[in-house]
Amino acid sequence: MKNNIYSTLDLSKSLSHFQEKVTKLLELTNISEFDGILLKLREGEIRESALILAGECIALLINNLSKSQDFLDEWH
């Protein structure tokens, strides 16, 4: 199954979304029910969010490089 993730090309929006998601995952409620399995699941969700953020940063970088190359081509 293919999961498409679309970038906003807005770094502040991407960082805000990442921060919100990870902050929720780091909340420790119901400590008595917290175990290794739950920790592993949350770790996986945090890792997935970090990879999405990294992908959005790469998309933003490529977009900016593409625009700067277009500008350089037009300037010459």
Backbone as a printed PyTorch tensor [residue, N CA C, xyz], in Angstrom:
tensor([[[  0.8410,  -1.1800,   0.0000],
         [  0.0000,   0.0000,   0.0000],
         [  0.8790,   1.2330,   0.0000]],

        [[  0.5470,   2.1730,  -0.8440],
         [  1.3170,   3.3990,  -0.9750],
         [  0.6680,   4.5010,  -0.1490]],

        [[  1.4800,   5.1830,   0.6610],
         [  0.9700,   6.2670,   1.4920],
         [  1.6090,   7.5590,   1.0250]],

        [[  0.8280,   8.4220,   0.3970],
         [  1.3450,   9.6990,  -0.0790],
         [  1.3070,  10.7220,   1.0420]],

        [[  2.3990,  11.4520,   1.2000],
         [  2.4800,  12.5220,   2.1740],
         [  2.8270,  13.7830,   1.4050]],

        [[  1.9900,  14.7940,   1.5230],
         [  2.1880,  16.0180,   0.7730],
         [  2.8360,  17.0770,   1.6560]],

        [[  3.8030,  17.7580,   1.1070],
         [  4.5070,  18.8070,   1.8310],
         [  3.7820,  20.1340,   1.6560]],

        [[  3.8370,  20.9540,   2.6940],
         [  3.2040,  22.2610,   2.6200],
         [  4.1430,  23.3000,   2.0210]],

        [[  5.4290,  23.0110,   1.9730],
         [  6.4700,  23.9470,   1.5630],
         [  6.4650,  25.1900,   2.4520]],

        [[  6.0190,  25.0030,   3.6830],
         [  6.0130,  26.0630,   4.6910],
         [  6.6660,  25.4790,   5.9440]],

        [[  7.9250,  25.8480,   6.1660],
         [  8.6920,  25.2450,   7.2510],
         [  8.0640,  25.5070,   8.6130]],

        [[  7.5700,  26.6970,   8.8450],
         [  6.9860,  26.9910,  10.1590],
         [  5.7370,  26.1460,  10.4080]],

        [[  4.9460,  25.9110,   9.3750],
         [  3.7580,  25.0760,   9.5120],
         [  4.1630,  23.6100,   9.7610]],

        [[  5.1870,  23.1480,   9.0620],
         [  5.6590,  21.7730,   9.2430],
         [  6.2120,  21.5700,  10.6500]],

        [[  7.0000,  22.5330,  11.1250],
         [  7.5580,  22.4310,  12.4760],
         [  6.4640,  22.4720,  13.5330]],

        [[  5.4770,  23.3170,  13.3350],
         [  4.3720,  23.4230,  14.2760],
         [  3.5980,  22.1050,  14.3540]],

        [[  3.3100,  21.5230,  13.1970],
         [  2.5930,  20.2470,  13.1520],
         [  3.4020,  19.1600,  13.8440]],

        [[  4.7070,  19.1070,  13.5790],
         [  5.5850,  18.1200,  14.2130],
         [  5.5850,  18.3090,  15.7240]],

        [[  5.7170,  19.5430,  16.1750],
         [  5.7600,  19.8290,  17.6070],
         [  4.4600,  19.4090,  18.2990]],

        [[  3.3330,  19.7230,  17.6790],
         [  2.0420,  19.3430,  18.2560],
         [  1.9230,  17.8350,  18.3960]],

        [[  2.2840,  17.1210,  17.3480],
         [  2.1420,  15.6650,  17.3530],
         [  3.0590,  15.0290,  18.3900]],

        [[  4.3240,  15.4540,  18.4210],
         [  5.2850,  14.8490,  19.3470],
         [  4.9600,  15.2260,  20.7890]],

        [[  4.5020,  16.4440,  21.0190],
         [  4.1270,  16.8550,  22.3800],
         [  3.0200,  15.9590,  22.9140]],

        [[  2.0260,  15.6510,  22.0840],
         [  0.9510,  14.7460,  22.5010],
         [  1.4900,  13.3540,  22.8070]],

        [[  2.4350,  12.8930,  21.9940],
         [  2.9900,  11.5550,  22.1980],
         [  3.8510,  11.4640,  23.4540]],

        [[  4.4120,  12.5820,  23.8740],
         [  5.2650,  12.5830,  25.0600],
         [  4.4860,  12.7610,  26.3620]],

        [[  3.2000,  13.0720,  26.2710],
         [  2.3850,  13.2040,  27.4720],
         [  2.2670,  11.8470,  28.1510]],

        [[  2.5040,  11.8370,  29.4450],
         [  2.4320,  10.5940,  30.2020],
         [  1.1780,  10.6050,  31.0700]],

        [[  0.1230,  10.0390,  30.5420],
         [ -1.1100,   9.8870,  31.2990],
         [ -1.2950,   8.4040,  31.5850]],

        [[ -2.0400,   8.0980,  32.5930],
         [ -2.2730,   6.6970,  32.9860],
         [ -0.9510,   5.9420,  33.1240]],

        [[ -0.0930,   6.4440,  33.9850],
         [  1.2270,   5.8400,  34.1860],
         [  1.1050,   4.3530,  34.5220]],

        [[  0.0620,   3.9570,  35.2450],
         [ -0.0950,   2.5490,  35.6160],
         [ -0.2760,   1.6450,  34.4010]],

        [[ -0.7860,   2.1970,  33.2810],
         [ -0.9920,   1.4030,  32.0650],
         [  0.1840,   1.4950,  31.0970]],

        [[  1.1630,   2.3160,  31.4370],
         [  2.3050,   2.5280,  30.5460],
         [  3.2410,   1.3290,  30.6290]],

        [[  3.5920,   0.7690,  29.4900],
         [  4.4910,  -0.3890,  29.4670],
         [  5.4160,  -0.3090,  28.2540]],

        [[  6.2360,  -1.3030,  28.0850],
         [  7.2050,  -1.3360,  26.9950],
         [  6.5660,  -1.3300,  25.6190]],

        [[  5.4250,  -1.9740,  25.5050],
         [  4.7400,  -2.0310,  24.2100],
         [  4.2620,  -0.6380,  23.8180]],

        [[  3.6530,   0.0700,  24.7560],
         [  3.1840,   1.4290,  24.4770],
         [  4.3600,   2.3560,  24.1710]],

        [[  5.4380,   2.1950,  24.9100],
         [  6.6350,   2.9950,  24.6580],
         [  7.1560,   2.7640,  23.2470]],

        [[  7.1990,   1.5000,  22.8230],
         [  7.6710,   1.1560,  21.4790],
         [  6.7510,   1.7560,  20.4020]],

        [[  5.4510,   1.7120,  20.6350],
         [  4.5020,   2.2920,  19.6680],
         [  4.6900,   3.7990,  19.5520]],

        [[  4.8320,   4.4650,  20.6920],
         [  5.0290,   5.9180,  20.6580],
         [  6.3600,   6.2710,  20.0090]],

        [[  7.3770,   5.4810,  20.2950],
         [  8.6840,   5.7180,  19.6670],
         [  8.5620,   5.6260,  18.1470]],

        [[  7.8220,   4.6510,  17.6690],
         [  7.6190,   4.4920,  16.2290],
         [  6.8750,   5.6690,  15.6200]],

        [[  5.8660,   6.1720,  16.3350],
         [  5.1070,   7.3190,  15.8340],
         [  5.9700,   8.5800,  15.8020]],

        [[  6.8240,   8.7480,  16.8150],
         [  7.7320,   9.8970,  16.8330],
         [  8.7350,   9.7910,  15.6910]],

        [[  9.2570,   8.5940,  15.4650],
         [ 10.2090,   8.3860,  14.3670],
         [  9.5430,   8.6760,  13.0240]],

        [[  8.3100,   8.2180,  12.8470],
         [  7.5850,   8.4680,  11.5980],
         [  7.3670,   9.9690,  11.3930]],

        [[  6.9980,  10.6770,  12.4530],
         [  6.8040,  12.1340,  12.3590],
         [  8.1080,  12.8390,  12.0110]],

        [[  9.2080,  12.3780,  12.5950],
         [ 10.5130,  12.9860,  12.3130],
         [ 10.9060,  12.7490,  10.8560]],

        [[ 10.6200,  11.5710,  10.3350],
         [ 10.9350,  11.2830,   8.9360],
         [ 10.0750,  12.1180,   7.9900]],

        [[  8.8220,  12.3270,   8.3530],
         [  7.9570,  13.1850,   7.5390],
         [  8.4940,  14.6090,   7.5370]],

        [[  8.8920,  15.1040,   8.7170],
         [  9.4530,  16.4540,   8.8010],
         [ 10.7330,  16.5490,   7.9670]],

        [[ 11.5810,  15.5340,   8.0330],
         [ 12.8100,  15.5420,   7.2320],
         [ 12.4770,  15.5830,   5.7420]],

        [[ 11.4840,  14.8170,   5.3280],
         [ 11.0590,  14.8290,   3.9280],
         [ 10.5250,  16.1840,   3.5050]],

        [[  9.7590,  16.8280,   4.3890],
         [  9.2420,  18.1590,   4.0680],
         [ 10.3820,  19.1690,   3.9530]],

        [[ 11.3980,  19.0360,   4.8130],
         [ 12.5610,  19.9310,   4.7240],
         [ 13.3070,  19.7230,   3.4090]],

        [[ 13.4390,  18.4850,   2.9950],
         [ 14.1170,  18.1850,   1.7320],
         [ 13.3000,  18.7380,   0.5600]],

        [[ 11.9700,  18.5740,   0.6150],
         [ 11.1090,  19.1190,  -0.4490],
         [ 11.2380,  20.6320,  -0.5240]],

        [[ 11.2860,  21.2810,   0.6250],
         [ 11.4400,  22.7360,   0.6640],
         [ 12.7900,  23.1520,   0.0930]],

        [[ 13.8340,  22.4420,   0.4460],
         [ 15.1720,  22.7370,  -0.0720],
         [ 15.2170,  22.5730,  -1.5910]],

        [[ 14.6750,  21.4720,  -2.0800],
         [ 14.6630,  21.2340,  -3.5310],
         [ 13.8480,  22.3120,  -4.2350]],

        [[ 12.7170,  22.6830,  -3.6570],
         [ 11.8920,  23.7380,  -4.2450],
         [ 12.6600,  25.0530,  -4.3110]],

        [[ 13.3300,  25.4170,  -3.2240],
         [ 14.0980,  26.6670,  -3.2060],
         [ 15.2750,  26.6240,  -4.1750]],

        [[ 15.9440,  25.4820,  -4.2590],
         [ 17.0490,  25.3480,  -5.2140],
         [ 16.5490,  25.4500,  -6.6500]],

        [[ 15.4010,  24.8600,  -6.9040],
         [ 14.8240,  24.9150,  -8.2430],
         [ 14.4850,  26.3540,  -8.6220]],

        [[ 13.9180,  27.0860,  -7.6790],
         [ 13.5810,  28.4790,  -7.9440],
         [ 14.8380,  29.3220,  -8.1650]],

        [[ 15.8770,  29.0600,  -7.3770],
         [ 17.1020,  29.8420,  -7.5380],
         [ 17.7740,  29.5140,  -8.8680]],

        [[ 17.6810,  28.2780,  -9.3270],
         [ 18.2570,  27.9030, -10.6140],
         [ 17.4880,  28.5870, -11.7370]],

        [[ 16.1590,  28.6200, -11.6210],
         [ 15.3420,  29.3180, -12.6230],
         [ 15.7380,  30.7930, -12.6860]],

        [[ 15.9500,  31.3830, -11.5290],
         [ 16.3500,  32.7990, -11.4750],
         [ 17.7040,  32.9780, -12.1450]],

        [[ 18.6610,  32.0980, -11.8550],
         [ 19.9850,  32.1990, -12.4620],
         [ 19.9260,  32.0260, -13.9690]],

        [[ 19.0870,  31.0990, -14.4310],
         [ 18.9450,  30.8830, -15.8760],
         [ 18.3660,  32.1180, -16.5620]],

        [[ 17.4000,  32.7620, -15.9310],
         [ 16.7930,  33.9540, -16.5160],
         [ 17.7690,  35.1410, -16.4810]],

        [[ 18.6120,  35.2070, -15.4940],
         [ 19.5260,  36.3140, -15.3180],
         [ 20.6500,  36.3080, -16.3540]],

        [[ 21.0480,  35.1070, -16.7700],
         [ 22.1360,  35.0080, -17.7520],
         [ 21.6560,  35.1260, -19.1490]]])
